[in-house]
Amino acid sequence: MNVEPEKIHALISILQSMLPSDQEETQEESFVSTKTTKNKTAALKTKATKKTKKTRKSFVNKFDQMPEHRMHKEDTLIDKQLNVLPPTPRDRHFQPVTVQCRICGKQETVSPSLIDSQNRYKCNNCCTSSG
């Protein structure tokens, strides 16, 4: 991209003419800075007064007086009475299926619940790789 230096200087002079003069800038900056400091000091004063005005009343926990407070303790006793037999062991066995990865060609034996059809299987390495 070739741009003539004369055009660049012309663009710079146009942009500089749009900028305010130095006297106007300093007046605007001082106005903005005093305005923000006034806001900050006012905010700090209101925060300080809010903190001192807050007084905590003593809190009464009404849940301790409710019957629901002790309900979970009674549940453990019922659970122990109803649990006569231990949990049954898992008895769902499966016959592993040998499938071939459609990307890398690696053969694996997997659970039949992991595959929809044998020609659409992807191994873990190919599933997690990009692309």
N, C-alpha and C positions, 0 to 999 in steps of 0.2 A: 504494500500500500504506500504509494508515493504521494505525499502531501507537501505542497510548496510552503517554504518557510514564511512567505509573505501572508499566506492565508492563515497560518497559525498565529502570527503576530496580530493580524486583524481580529481574529476570534478572541485572543487574550485581551485586547484593548476593549472589545465590546463587553466582555464579562466584567472587566474592571470598572467600566463605566456604570454597571448595574449595582456594584457594591456601594454601600454608604461610605461617606467620608470618615476619617479617623475621629473627628469630634463627635459625630453622631453615634459612632460605635461605642465610645467610652461612656457616653451618657446612657445608652441603652443597657450596657453591661452593668453599670452601677445601679440602675433602677431594678434590674432583674435580681442582682445579688442581694440588695436590701430587702426586696420583697420576699425572697426565699428564706433569708435569715429571720425575718419577722414571723413567717409561718412556722419555722422550726421552733423558735422560742415559745410561741403560743402553744404549739402542740406539746412541748415538754412541760409547760406549766399545767395544762389540763391533765396530762398523765399523772403528774405528781399529786394533784388534788384528788384525782379519782382513787389513787392507791390509799391515801390517808383516810378517805371517807368510808371505805369499805370496812365493815365490822362483821365478823362471823358470828352467827348464832350457833348455839350448840345443836348439833345434828342428832336426831333420834332415828335409829334404824328400826323401822316398823316391821321389817321382814323377820326379825328375831321373835316377834310376838305372834306371827302367823303360823297356822298349822303346816304350811308347806315347808317350813324351816327344817322339820325333822322327817319329811317324807322319804328322802333318799336313804336314810338309815333303815327304815322299815323294808325297803325294797331289797336290800342285801339279805335280810333274813328269809324273805320269800324265795329269792333266787337259790339260796342254799337248800331250802326244803324241796324245791321243784327239781333240782339238779341231782337226780338219783343215778343216772347213767352218764358215763363220760361221753364226750363228743364222738361221733362215729368217724372212722377213718375214710378218706377219699377212696372211692372204688371205681372211678371212671378211668379205665385204661384205654389206650389208643394204640393202633398199629402204625408205626412211623412209615412215611412215604418217602421214597427216593425221588428227588426232583433235580433238574438241572437249571442253573441260572441262565436267563435269556441274554444277559449282557456279557458275562465273563466265561460262562460255560462250566463253572464249578458245580460239582454234584454234592448234594447234601441230603441228609435224612431229617425230615421235619414233621411236625404234627399236621395231620390233614386239615385241621381247622385254620391253619395259616395260609392255605392256598385256595384260590378259586378254581383255577385250572392249571394243569401242569405246564402248559406252554407259556403262561404269563408270570411265572415265578421270578423274583429278583432276590438275590442274597442280600444280607445286611450291609456288606461293604458297598455294593452297587447302589443300594437304596440311599445310603448316607453320602455318597460321593456326588459332586456337582456334575451336572450335564446329563 
